[in-house]
């Protein structure tokens, strides 16, 4: 295990100029995340410097087996909080080989709307919240809940502190720091009304509104 830990934490920039780019996209269900890595000759600073890539869409529920190629278009780069160094995470859109957005590519339609001149001249105010629930791995039951039972009424848990009110704080803090390291705009975090439930806000300062995304991790 010690050799494995050494390899996992190895800094490849000490011996090579190459970097690892983890291409990430949304799978066929619309909620599953897919990714694969490729080696690049050196650091990049813009998605335009990255090559397009492809994958087998028949294995992700995004293309038929007889015509399975899907093309990844790099759209955003973030620092990789897992590999660190000059390695990056690459968020991608998915297109057919003919350049048509596939049905699960919702960003293409959004980008078209936001690039409309009538929209560009406006100043939209919006925010995004990601609410997630941490589950006990073995039993698929929220942490902080008694097994086969339910917690007490809401009240103590919202923005709560202490071992009997806030569970999984080490995971939550690790998630928070990883986002900041990656360069993801994140407004803050707080415990929600249910034990094991956490809110992450992407609300930029000076803006208002909200969209809640509920996700079990």
Buried (B, 14 or more C-beta within 10 A) or exposed (E): EEEEEEEEEEEBBEEEEBBBBBBBBBBBEEEEEBBEBEEBEEBBEEBEEBEEBEBEBBBBEBBEEEEBEBBBBBBBBBBBBEBEBBBBBBBBBBBBEEEEBBEBBEBBEEBEEEEEEEEEEEEEEEBBBBBBBBBBEEEEBBBBBEEEEEBEEEEBBBEBEEEEBBBBBEEBEEBBEBBEBBBBEBBEBEBBBBBBBBBBBBBEEEEEEEEEEEEEE
